[in-house]
Amino acid sequence: MSDRFYLYDDRVDTKTRFVSFMGDQQRFDLAIIQSDRYYGKQIVLDIQGSRFAIIGTDDLDEEGYLEHAFKLSEEDAEDLRSFLRESL
């Protein structure tokens, strides 16, 4: 077996918020992870949908970003966008 080539192997302190809320049509169960990586953006994990994205406030203005990243309808993405605008 050859030696493993690591690009990086770091441990960092993180702050994680677990939150669950009801949108107009669906429930959201999220974990929002803050660290000093990703240029101030946060990792948002959709626990029920098994999806995640690295999101900053600029990404919330990107048309179709949340719909694509979390496989959401426009209405459900707007519920999530509204929550994230308040939280990020």
KETI-273252 format. One record per residue (C-alpha): residue in one letter; x, y, z. Coordinates in pm, whole numbers, padded with zeros to 5 digits, always signed. Layout:
residues N
AXYZ/...
//
This chain:
residues 88
M+00000+00000+00000/S+00136+00342-00089/D+00155+00638+00148/R-00160+00847+00164/F-00121+01197+00016/Y-00311+01452+00225/L-00404+01789+00086/Y-00475+01895+00444/D-00569+01735+00774/D-00666+02005+01022/R-00879+02021+01331/V-01065+02344+01397/D-01302+02465+01664/T-01655+02510+01535/K-01980+02646+01664/T-02287+02449+01559/R-02650+02555+01580/F-02922+02293+01543/V-03256+02441+01446/S-03591+02308+01328/F-03873+02523+01192/M-04185+02491+00980/G-04204+02668+00649/D-04534+02719+00472/Q-04520+02370+00320/Q-04238+02174+00483/R-04032+02126+00794/F-03663+02222+00796/D-03414+02048+01026/L-03079+02221+00992/A-02733+02224+01139/I-02547+02551+01080/I-02172+02523+01133/Q-01946+02824+01185/S-01568+02804+01165/D-01280+03021+01053/R-01279+02850+00713/Y-01476+02929+00398/Y-01414+03304+00405/G-01687+03385+00657/K-01945+03156+00502/Q-02119+02883+00699/I-02195+02519+00627/V-02570+02464+00625/L-02675+02100+00650/D-03028+01987+00573/I-03045+01687+00805/Q-03369+01541+00669/G-03277+01595+00304/S-02914+01481+00336/R-02785+01790+00155/F-02549+02069+00247/A-02405+02390+00107/I-02148+02650+00207/I-02353+02968+00225/G-02286+03335+00284/T-02522+03629+00263/D-02413+03689-00098/D-02532+03340-00195/L-02882+03417-00073/D-02913+03677-00350/E-02804+03428-00617/E-03109+03324-00816/G-03178+02951-00796/Y-02888+02876-00559/L-03089+02735-00269/E-03330+02560-00504/H-03040+02378-00667/A-02829+02310-00357/F-03114+02173-00148/K-03344+02048-00428/L-03629+02278-00318/S-03926+02434-00491/E-03921+02813-00524/E-04169+02846-00237/D-03973+02621+00000/A-03645+02789-00098/E-03797+03126-00011/D-03886+02998+00338/L-03528+02881+00385/R-03385+03202+00235/S-03593+03414+00472/F-03472+03216+00774/L-03108+03228+00663/R-03121+03604+00603/E-03215+03641+00971/S-02958+03387+01091/L-02637+03427+00891/
//
